[in-house]
């Protein structure tokens, strides 16, 4: 038995030539030429060629593609142009056989539609394009956490099972919680606001839930959200933080993830900055100029945002929305109470983030709840924290899945989520 790995394939270098190593991975390709077999072995880090000769070669009759093996052998130089080194095998153990044919082809020679791939998602991870998407997602999360920590934000984890609607919305999943009605959280909004009392700057990266019966390439029932909340900041401050995070992500992966870009077939271009900032009022004027029947106070439809997205390609902030279109916790502008201190981050027509300056006066907050037809009594736990000295604060939430689609140039969030959940998909 030789299945204890000593090296990942990516660790093979000129210093390992002549040394014995044990590799483990799956058989991506298999070519038998007389008394010799060439095995293409892949692990998560890379790919190598295995040379099998002699008696060992005679014992490979039942070995097939995608089976998992361990190989003990000697690293040597190779003449093969697709490999830096090769392994002369001295022992091979078949650890797990793969069936034939497989439901999807991990090499990608035979294409499968996205539903077939999602139904066999674990096997789809052996496809290097798919694997590279999730390696990029890993790096994006890594740089987000690193950057937020550098900006003195503290990571928190808020409940996902809650007793009341966190934002007063209707798109909530309800469940029986030991005889009580509970809900799956659609955001950490109220909790993260409360945390600014003592921690000042907080963030959370976690999954949230929205019972919205949408069938588009950008909506999911379970999604990953990046949320921040910061005391003593206004909406311009947190907009600046959001822009720096997006730029940091693009710069990092553009420079450090060349192999993943090659596998995906997409070059990540660093966007122009600073991001353009346009107001809701400007958007209404632009829409009227092209004949759209829209008035101040109307919500922007997808068709409107597609028009604006063509006028403003790439990233831009859409600011100063009417108060009537924003949640109860958003603060108005001092110079015009009809306008809010709020923003959306757009990528063309696609909304990535929404945020703003929050109300921190408890009496004003109670009045706003009533204005929006919500009962302050249902928010008693939240409102009491405002009596303990709530600092002025601002924040935003951004969809990680949507950000990933902009990064790799696709328009379907299901491609960047391991096991997506939507109105039609509850498994695997």
C-alpha positions in Angstrom: 0.0 0.0 0.0 1.5 3.3 -1.1 -1.4 5.7 -0.8 0.2 8.1 1.7 1.2 11.1 -0.5 4.7 12.6 -0.1 4.2 15.4 -2.6 1.6 17.3 -4.6 2.3 17.3 -8.3 3.0 21.0 -8.2 5.8 20.4 -5.8 7.9 18.4 -8.3 10.9 20.4 -9.5 14.5 20.0 -10.6 15.4 19.4 -7.0 13.3 16.2 -6.9 14.8 14.6 -10.0 16.2 11.2 -9.0 14.2 11.1 -5.8 11.5 8.7 -4.8 8.0 10.2 -4.3 4.5 9.0 -3.7 1.8 10.8 -5.7 -2.0 10.4 -5.5 -4.7 11.5 -7.8 -7.0 10.4 -10.6 -6.2 9.0 -14.0 -7.1 11.7 -16.6 -5.8 9.8 -19.6 -4.3 6.3 -20.3 -2.3 5.2 -23.3 -1.0 1.7 -23.7 1.8 1.3 -26.2 3.0 -2.3 -26.3 5.0 -3.1 -23.2 4.6 0.5 -21.9 1.8 2.6 -20.5 1.6 6.3 -20.2 -0.7 7.5 -17.5 -1.7 11.2 -17.1 -2.2 11.7 -13.4 -3.9 14.8 -12.0 -4.4 16.1 -8.5 -5.8 19.4 -7.3 -2.4 21.1 -7.9 -1.4 20.0 -11.3 -0.8 17.2 -13.8 2.1 14.7 -14.4 3.0 11.8 -16.7 3.6 8.4 -15.2 5.7 5.8 -17.2 4.8 2.2 -16.5 7.0 -0.7 -17.8 7.6 -4.4 -17.3 5.6 -6.6 -14.9 3.9 -3.5 -13.4 2.5 -2.7 -16.9 1.0 -6.2 -17.2 -1.1 -5.7 -14.0 -2.9 -2.6 -15.4 -5.5 -4.4 -17.5 -8.5 -3.2 -15.4 -7.3 0.4 -14.8 -9.6 2.9 -16.5 -9.8 6.7 -16.8 -10.9 8.8 -13.7 -10.0 6.0 -11.3 -8.1 7.1 -8.2 -4.6 5.7 -7.8 -1.4 6.2 -5.8 2.0 5.9 -7.5 5.4 5.3 -5.9 8.2 6.1 -8.3 11.3 8.1 -9.3 11.1 11.6 -10.7 12.9 12.0 -14.0 13.3 14.5 -16.8 10.9 14.1 -19.7 10.8 14.8 -23.4 7.1 15.2 -23.4 6.2 18.9 -24.2 3.2 19.0 -22.0 5.0 18.0 -18.8 7.9 19.4 -16.8 8.8 16.1 -15.2 7.6 12.5 -15.3 7.5 9.6 -12.8 9.0 6.2 -13.5 6.5 4.0 -11.6 7.7 1.3 -9.2 4.4 0.6 -7.6 0.8 1.5 -8.4 -2.2 1.0 -6.2 -5.8 1.4 -7.6 -7.6 3.0 -4.6 -11.0 3.5 -6.2 -12.3 2.5 -9.6 -14.5 4.8 -11.7 -17.4 3.4 -13.6 -17.6 3.6 -17.4 -19.1 5.6 -18.9 -19.3 8.4 -16.4 -22.4 10.7 -16.4 -20.3 13.7 -17.4 -16.9 13.9 -19.0 -14.5 15.7 -16.6 -12.0 16.4 -19.4 -14.6 18.3 -21.4 -14.3 16.4 -24.6 -18.0 15.8 -24.5 -19.9 18.8 -23.3 -22.8 18.5 -20.8 -25.4 21.1 -20.1 -25.3 22.9 -16.7 -28.2 20.9 -15.2 -26.4 17.6 -15.9 -23.2 19.0 -14.5 -25.0 20.3 -11.4 -26.6 16.9 -10.9 -23.1 15.4 -10.7 -21.3 18.4 -9.2 -18.6 16.5 -7.4 -17.4 14.9 -10.6 -17.7 18.2 -12.4 -14.9 19.5 -10.0 -12.5 17.4 -12.0 -13.2 19.6 -15.0 -10.4 22.1 -14.9 -12.6 25.0 -16.0 -15.0 24.3 -13.2 -12.3 23.7 -10.6 -10.6 27.0 -11.6 -13.8 28.9 -11.0 -13.9 27.7 -7.4 -10.2 28.2 -6.9 -10.8 31.8 -7.9 -13.7 32.0 -5.5 -11.4 30.8 -2.8 -8.9 33.6 -3.6 -11.6 36.2 -3.7 -12.8 35.3 -0.2 -9.2 35.2 1.0 -8.4 38.8 -0.3 -11.8 40.1 1.0 -11.1 38.9 4.5 -7.5 40.1 4.4 -8.5 43.6 3.2 -11.3 44.0 5.7 -9.1 43.0 8.5 -6.5 45.6 7.4 -9.3 48.2 7.5 -10.0 47.2 11.2 -13.2 45.3 10.6 -14.0 42.4 12.9 -15.7 39.3 11.5 -19.0 38.3 13.1 -21.5 35.5 12.6 -25.1 36.3 13.0 -28.1 33.9 13.4 -29.7 32.4 10.3 -32.8 31.2 12.2 -34.7 34.3 13.3 -37.9 35.1 15.0 -39.1 38.0 12.9 -38.5 39.5 9.5 -35.2 41.2 9.7 -36.1 43.9 7.2 -39.9 43.7 7.2 -39.8 41.9 3.8 -42.2 39.3 2.5 -39.7 37.0 0.7 -38.9 34.8 3.7 -38.8 31.1 4.2 -40.7 30.1 7.3 -40.3 27.0 9.4 -41.6 25.3 12.6 -39.2 26.0 15.4 -40.3 23.8 18.3 -43.9 25.0 18.0 -43.0 28.6 17.1 -42.8 30.2 13.7 -39.3 31.0 12.7 -37.7 32.3 9.5 -34.5 31.9 7.5 -32.6 35.2 7.6 -32.5 37.2 4.3 -29.7 39.4 5.6 -27.7 40.2 8.8 -29.0 43.8 8.7 -30.3 44.4 12.2 -27.7 42.3 14.0 -24.8 44.0 12.2 -26.2 47.4 13.1 -26.4 46.4 16.7 -22.8 45.2 16.8 -21.6 48.7 15.9 -22.4 49.7 19.5 -19.3 47.9 20.9 -17.3 46.6 17.9 -17.7 49.7 15.7 -16.6 48.0 12.4 -18.0 44.6 11.6 -18.4 42.3 8.6 -19.9 39.0 7.8 -19.5 36.6 4.8 -22.2 34.0 5.0 -25.2 32.4 3.3 -28.6 34.0 3.4 -32.1 33.1 2.0 -34.7 34.7 -0.1 -38.1 33.1 -1.0 -38.3 34.9 -4.3 -39.8 32.8 -7.1 -37.4 34.2 -9.7 -36.1 32.2 -12.7 -33.2 34.2 -13.9 -29.4 33.7 -14.2 -28.8 36.2 -11.3 -31.2 35.0 -8.6 -30.8 32.2 -6.1 -32.8 31.2 -3.1 -29.6 30.7 -1.1 -26.8 33.1 -1.8 -23.6 34.2 -0.2 -23.5 37.8 0.9 -20.6 40.1 2.0 -21.9 42.6 4.6 -20.2 45.4 6.5 -21.4 47.9 9.0 -19.3 50.8 10.3 -19.8 53.3 13.1 -18.9 56.9 12.5 -19.0 56.6 8.8 -21.4 57.9 6.2 -22.5 56.4 2.9 -19.6 58.0 1.0 -17.1 56.4 3.4 -18.6 52.9 2.9 -18.9 53.4 -0.8 -15.1 54.1 -0.8 -14.5 50.9 1.1 -16.7 48.9 -1.3 -14.8 50.2 -4.3 -11.4 49.5 -2.7 -12.5 45.9 -2.0 -13.7 45.3 -5.6 -10.5 46.8 -7.0 -8.4 44.8 -4.6 -10.1 41.6 -5.7 -9.6 42.3 -9.4 -6.0 43.3 -9.0 -5.1 40.3 -6.9 -6.7 37.6 -9.1 -5.6 39.3 -12.3 -1.9 39.1 -11.3 -1.9 35.9 -9.1 -4.3 33.6 -10.9 -3.0 33.3 -14.4 -3.5 29.5 -14.6 -7.1 29.7 -13.5 -7.8 32.4 -16.1 -6.2 30.2 -18.8 -8.4 27.3 -17.8 -11.5 29.4 -17.8 -10.6 31.0 -21.1 -11.1 34.5 -19.8 -8.6 37.3 -19.0 -9.5 39.3 -16.0 -9.1 43.0 -16.7 -8.6 45.5 -13.9 -11.5 48.0 -14.0 -11.1 51.7 -14.3 -11.3 53.7 -11.1 -12.7 55.7 -9.4 -16.1 54.2 -10.2 -18.5 56.7 -11.7 -21.2 58.0 -9.4 -24.5 59.0 -10.9 -27.7 59.9 -9.0 -31.2 58.4 -9.3 -32.4 61.8 -10.6 -29.7 61.7 -13.4 -30.9 58.2 -14.3 -34.5 59.3 -14.6 -33.4 62.1 -17.0 -31.3 59.7 -19.1 -34.3 57.4 -19.4 -36.7 60.2 -20.4 -34.3 61.2 -23.2 -34.7 57.8 -24.8 -38.5 57.9 -24.5 -39.0 55.8 -21.4 -42.1 56.7 -19.4 -40.7 57.0 -16.0 -41.2 59.6 -13.2 -39.3 60.5 -10.0 -40.2 57.9 -7.4 -40.7 55.0 -9.8 -38.6 52.0 -9.1 -36.1 51.1 -11.9 -37.1 48.0 -13.9 -34.7 45.6 -15.4 -35.3 47.1 -18.8 -34.4 50.6 -17.4 -31.2 49.3 -15.9 -30.2 47.7 -19.2 -30.4 51.1 -20.9 -28.4 52.7 -18.2 -25.9 49.9 -18.2 -25.2 50.5 -21.9 -24.6 54.2 -21.1 -22.4 53.4 -18.2 -20.5 50.1 -18.8 -18.5 48.5 -16.1 -18.8 49.5 -12.4 -20.7 52.5 -11.2 -22.6 53.7 -8.2 -26.2 54.7 -8.5 -26.8 57.1 -5.5 -29.5 59.2 -3.7 -32.5 57.1 -4.3 -36.0 58.3 -3.2 -36.8 57.5 0.4 -40.0 55.7 -0.6 -38.0 53.1 -2.4 -35.6 52.3 0.5 -36.0 50.2 3.7 -37.1 51.7 7.0 -33.6 52.0 8.4 -32.1 54.2 5.7 -31.5 57.9 6.6 -32.7 60.8 4.5 -30.5 63.6 3.1 -30.5 66.7 5.2 -30.9 69.0 2.3 -33.8 67.1 0.7 -35.9 64.7 2.9 -37.3 63.0 -0.2 -33.9 61.7 -1.1 -32.0 59.0 0.8 -28.3 58.6 1.7 -28.2 55.4 -0.2 -26.5 53.7 -3.2 -26.4 50.6 -5.3 -23.2 49.3 -6.9 -24.0 48.3 -10.5 -22.1 46.4 -13.1 -23.9 47.4 -16.2 -27.5 46.4 -15.6 -26.5 44.0 -12.8 -27.0 45.2 -9.2 -24.1 43.9 -7.0 -24.6 45.8 -3.8 -27.0 48.1 -1.9 -26.2 50.2 1.1 -26.4 53.6 2.8 -26.4 55.6 6.0 -28.7 54.2 8.6 -31.0 55.9 11.0 -29.6 55.9 14.6 -32.3 58.0 16.4 -34.8 55.5 17.9 -37.8 57.8 17.8 -37.2 58.5 14.1 -36.8 54.8 13.5 -40.1 54.0 15.1 -41.8 56.7 13.0 -40.3 55.3 9.9 -41.5 51.8 10.7 -45.0 53.0 11.1 -44.8 54.9 7.8 -43.9 51.7 6.1 -46.8 49.8 7.7 -44.6 47.9 10.1 -45.3 47.3 13.8 -42.5 48.7 16.0 -43.4 46.1 18.6 -42.2 43.4 16.3 -38.8 45.1 16.3 -38.6 45.6 20.1 -35.4 43.7 20.6 -33.7 45.7 17.9 -35.1 49.1 19.0 -34.0 48.7 22.6 -30.3 48.7 21.5 -30.8 52.2 20.2 -31.6 53.3 23.7 -28.2 52.2 24.8 -26.3 54.8 22.7 -26.3 53.9 19.0 -23.5 55.6 17.1 -24.1 57.0 13.6 -23.4 54.1 11.2 -23.4 53.0 7.6 -23.0 49.8 5.7 -23.8 47.7 2.7 -24.3 44.1 1.5 -22.9 42.7 -1.7 -23.6 39.4 -3.5 -20.5 37.3 -3.7 -22.0 35.1 -6.4 -22.8 38.1 -8.6 -19.4 39.6 -8.1 -17.8 36.3 -9.3 -19.9 36.4 -12.5 -18.4 39.8 -13.3 -14.9 38.6 -12.6 -15.0 35.6 -14.9 -17.3 37.0 -17.6 -20.4 34.7 -17.3 -24.0 35.6 -16.7 -25.3 32.6 -14.7 -24.6 32.6 -10.9 -25.2 28.8 -10.9 -21.8 28.4 -12.5 -20.1 30.0 -9.4 -22.0 28.2 -6.7 -21.2 24.6 -5.7 -24.7 23.4 -5.1 -27.1 26.2 -6.1 -30.6 26.4 -4.7 -33.4 28.0 -6.7 -37.1 27.4 -7.1 -36.4 24.4 -9.3 -33.4 22.9 -7.6 -33.3 21.3 -4.1 -30.7 18.6 -4.8 -28.1 17.3 -4.8 
